Amino acid sequence: MSVVEISNLTKRFGSVLAVDDVTLSFEPDVIHGLLGRNGAGKTTLMQLLTGQDFATSGTVSVFGATPVENAHVMKHICFIKESQKYPEDFRVKHVFKNAPLFFENWDAAFADKLIGEFRLPLGRRIKKLSRGQLSALGVIVGLASRAPLTFFDEPYLGLDAVARQLFYDRLLEDFAEHPRTVILSTHLIDEVQNLLEHVIVINEGRILVDSDAEELRGSATTVAGTARAVDAFTAGRTVLSRQGLGSLAQATVTRLSAEDRSAAAAAGLDIAPVSLQQLVVSLSGDADTAAAAASSATTVSRKGQER
């Protein structure tokens, strides 16, 4: 049974359509990546899933029930965001003292270990923390909560590269021992791509990709060479993006067969795999082209793939 089931979910803010007829499911014990540009609808979608806002239309089911004003559902959820708010008179130690009241799976020993690794000053007031320290506070709470459904809405952006890698390492290590459903929203796609088991790409409120991560990584290829050879090879194919410089060009196309690769090589074209970040950038360009391309680039439907 899916942890989250979303059906025809729409959210409007006046004339702005933030979430557009989304149908999705999130499977248990999987690390999902929720990817897209700024303003794509990622945060709005997560706020709907965590009962922080009301849908304009459609339905959301979390652990089999609506999350809105539902204490039973909410006690199984941890939502950590970059702009996390705490009472101004709180010190860091007060956050960890109160955490067990909100998270029934709270692991104090794990939290203490992370506090030391992230060098977080327990006695400092929240309002005196640097951006990096605030980010560290958020990710520690998210990890040590061990909530069955944990959202990370880019809280790690304030961390330096070393601290971000520490977060990724600890997440993977703890997930292996204590599986749960994790949803990571991030712009740092190249950094997290090896963490992700399932990828969802959203653009202008619509779902472009809902795919197994491994399936998605192999769904596109870049071909490069003379503009004439590239254009001849890509004619009739789904082209996600194309760049040219003088007489040279490169294009990102959807899945190539072994015969296609042989034909490209015979035409003098160089072939290279496409990183997850490059693919997301290509898919999130022009919305109409991206939607058509995404349908060809993956073999899964917007409703997900049977696992």
Buried (B, 14 or more C-beta within 10 A) or exposed (E): EBBBBBBEBBBBEEEEBBBBBBBBBBBBEBBBBBBBBEEBBBBBBBBBBBBBBEBBEBEBBBBEEEBBEBEEBBBBBBBBBBEBEBEEEBBBBBBBEEBBEBBEBBBEEBBBBBBEBBEBEEEBBBEEBEEBBBBBBBBBBBBBBBBBBBBBBBBBBBBEEEBBEBBBEBBEEBBEEBBBBBBBBBBBBEBBBEBBBBBBBBBBBBBBBBBBBEBBBEBBBBBBBBBEBBBEBBEEBBBBBBEEEEEEBBBBBBBBEEEBBEEBEEBEBEBEEBBBBBBBBBBBEEBEBBBBBBBBBBEBEBBBBEE
